[in-house]
Amino acid sequence: MSTALINGIQLSYQVSGTGPLVLLIMGSGNPGRVWRTYQVPALVSAGFRVATFDNRGIAPAEESSGEITLADLVADTAGLIEYLGAPAHIVGTSLGALVAQELTLARPDLVDHAAMLATAGRPHPMLLAINAGRAALHDTGSRLPAQYSAAAEAALHLSPRTLEDPEQARQWLDTFEFAASVPTTPGVRAQLGIDYSLDRLADYTQITRPSLVIGFSDDQLAPPLFCREVAEAIPGARYVEIDGCGHLGHLERPEEVNRVLIEFLTGG
């Protein structure tokens, strides 16, 4: 793991492979290493130099426990691309997809192709409620029982098809239960305060870079309708919907996600 001073803070990043640069942008509350299980090996094998990093607020990057805005994350991502060598293909999921959209709009000179997974261009009540609830738990010093939290997170983030398999369900519950045992850090709490209330669809009609939007059929936080709206707003954007997965589709159906991404990034 390396670090770079970007916009006055230390961002941690890791680069693998050789070839055109692909920068992977993770969602809220999660480290960049989540990409390294499935997406990084596939992209490296396809001939890309792949960078993952921890967004502002996620250790070991500086946590920035004060206010964090979407504009901060966009500026950090732009600075890292400039540091690593622009332009870059960018791929983001959830909050990372919002960063990708805003960066492609504001700094098209830094972006070759942009892919957005599990995204939206306007606020969704479920996402707003979940973030507000998590922030309230932290602010009041409350903790849900780990087993209950794990079950709630699995039901919210995964497809029912994944959870109907007892073995898969048990593995996911173990993962979410471990995550629930780790206290919310000040940096993660700051990320929960990011404003998702703006409708940006009209602005996305000004995006000029080749774009791909991937929706997941059973996503409750970024439903396919919201993803399709983003693709329809961006001129020439391609929309692909992957069946049988929820908000964590890049982990539930990684082979299909990787296939679609590589096809897009290689011009297929």
VENFENZI-V703356 format. One record per residue. N is the residue number from 1. RES is the residue in one small letter. PHI is phi in whole degrees, -180 to 180 (999 if undefined). Layout:
n=[N | N]
res=[RES | RES]
phi=[PHI | PHI]
//
This chain:
n=[1 | 2 | 3 | 4 | 5 | 6 | 7 | 8 | 9 | 10 | 11 | 12 | 13 | 14 | 15 | 16 | 17 | 18 | 19 | 20 | 21 | 22 | 23 | 24 | 25 | 26 | 27 | 28 | 29 | 30 | 31 | 32 | 33 | 34 | 35 | 36 | 37 | 38 | 39 | 40 | 41 | 42 | 43 | 44 | 45 | 46 | 47 | 48 | 49 | 50 | 51 | 52 | 53 | 54 | 55 | 56 | 57 | 58 | 59 | 60 | 61 | 62 | 63 | 64 | 65 | 66 | 67 | 68 | 69 | 70 | 71 | 72 | 73 | 74 | 75 | 76 | 77 | 78 | 79 | 80 | 81 | 82 | 83 | 84 | 85 | 86 | 87 | 88 | 89 | 90 | 91 | 92 | 93 | 94 | 95 | 96 | 97 | 98 | 99 | 100 | 101 | 102 | 103 | 104 | 105 | 106 | 107 | 108 | 109 | 110 | 111 | 112 | 113 | 114 | 115 | 116 | 117 | 118 | 119 | 120 | 121 | 122 | 123 | 124 | 125 | 126 | 127 | 128 | 129 | 130 | 131 | 132 | 133 | 134 | 135 | 136 | 137 | 138 | 139 | 140 | 141 | 142 | 143 | 144 | 145 | 146 | 147 | 148 | 149 | 150 | 151 | 152 | 153 | 154 | 155 | 156 | 157 | 158 | 159 | 160 | 161 | 162 | 163 | 164 | 165 | 166 | 167 | 168 | 169 | 170 | 171 | 172 | 173 | 174 | 175 | 176 | 177 | 178 | 179 | 180 | 181 | 182 | 183 | 184 | 185 | 186 | 187 | 188 | 189 | 190 | 191 | 192 | 193 | 194 | 195 | 196 | 197 | 198 | 199 | 200 | 201 | 202 | 203 | 204 | 205 | 206 | 207 | 208 | 209 | 210 | 211 | 212 | 213 | 214 | 215 | 216 | 217 | 218 | 219 | 220 | 221 | 222 | 223 | 224 | 225 | 226 | 227 | 228 | 229 | 230 | 231 | 232 | 233 | 234 | 235 | 236 | 237 | 238 | 239 | 240 | 241 | 242 | 243 | 244 | 245 | 246 | 247 | 248 | 249 | 250 | 251 | 252 | 253 | 254 | 255 | 256 | 257 | 258 | 259 | 260 | 261 | 262 | 263 | 264 | 265 | 266 | 267 | 268]
res=[m | s | t | a | l | i | n | g | i | q | l | s | y | q | v | s | g | t | g | p | l | v | l | l | i | m | g | s | g | n | p | g | r | v | w | r | t | y | q | v | p | a | l | v | s | a | g | f | r | v | a | t | f | d | n | r | g | i | a | p | a | e | e | s | s | g | e | i | t | l | a | d | l | v | a | d | t | a | g | l | i | e | y | l | g | a | p | a | h | i | v | g | t | s | l | g | a | l | v | a | q | e | l | t | l | a | r | p | d | l | v | d | h | a | a | m | l | a | t | a | g | r | p | h | p | m | l | l | a | i | n | a | g | r | a | a | l | h | d | t | g | s | r | l | p | a | q | y | s | a | a | a | e | a | a | l | h | l | s | p | r | t | l | e | d | p | e | q | a | r | q | w | l | d | t | f | e | f | a | a | s | v | p | t | t | p | g | v | r | a | q | l | g | i | d | y | s | l | d | r | l | a | d | y | t | q | i | t | r | p | s | l | v | i | g | f | s | d | d | q | l | a | p | p | l | f | c | r | e | v | a | e | a | i | p | g | a | r | y | v | e | i | d | g | c | g | h | l | g | h | l | e | r | p | e | e | v | n | r | v | l | i | e | f | l | t | g | g]
phi=[999 | -111 | -130 | -139 | -84 | -125 | 53 | 84 | -129 | -87 | -103 | -93 | -147 | -144 | -121 | -133 | 84 | -134 | 120 | -59 | -79 | -119 | -106 | -100 | -114 | -84 | -83 | -62 | 78 | -119 | -78 | -63 | -65 | -57 | -66 | -78 | -71 | -120 | -73 | -62 | -58 | -67 | -71 | -63 | -63 | -84 | 99 | -109 | -91 | -116 | -115 | -117 | -155 | -98 | -59 | -47 | 104 | -113 | -65 | -87 | -61 | -61 | -72 | 50 | -71 | -76 | -63 | -119 | -112 | -61 | -61 | -61 | -67 | -64 | -65 | -62 | -65 | -61 | -64 | -68 | -62 | -62 | -67 | -84 | 118 | -79 | -85 | -136 | -74 | -126 | -133 | -131 | -124 | 56 | -55 | -62 | -70 | -63 | -60 | -62 | -63 | -67 | -67 | -63 | -70 | -82 | -133 | -62 | -67 | -94 | -116 | -89 | -119 | -127 | -122 | -121 | -109 | 50 | -120 | -162 | -115 | -145 | -68 | -114 | -57 | -64 | -64 | -62 | -68 | -63 | -63 | -65 | -67 | -66 | -64 | -66 | -59 | -64 | -68 | -96 | 70 | -96 | -137 | -74 | -55 | -58 | -66 | -68 | -60 | -61 | -65 | -66 | -67 | -64 | -65 | -78 | -101 | -116 | -77 | -56 | -67 | -68 | -78 | -75 | -89 | -57 | -69 | -62 | -60 | -64 | -63 | -67 | -62 | -62 | -64 | -68 | -68 | -62 | -61 | -69 | -79 | -95 | -61 | -66 | -82 | -57 | -67 | -64 | -61 | -64 | -63 | -65 | -87 | -63 | -80 | -107 | -86 | -88 | -92 | -110 | -60 | -62 | -68 | -70 | -67 | -95 | -70 | -115 | -87 | -56 | -133 | -129 | -118 | -113 | -107 | -118 | -57 | -111 | -74 | -93 | -96 | -135 | -58 | -50 | -55 | -68 | -66 | -61 | -59 | -65 | -63 | -70 | -75 | -81 | -58 | 77 | -68 | -101 | -118 | -130 | -112 | -104 | -84 | 75 | -149 | -108 | -62 | -99 | -58 | -68 | -104 | -78 | -127 | -64 | -62 | -69 | -60 | -63 | -60 | -66 | -63 | -65 | -59 | -68 | -72 | -97 | 81 | -80]
//
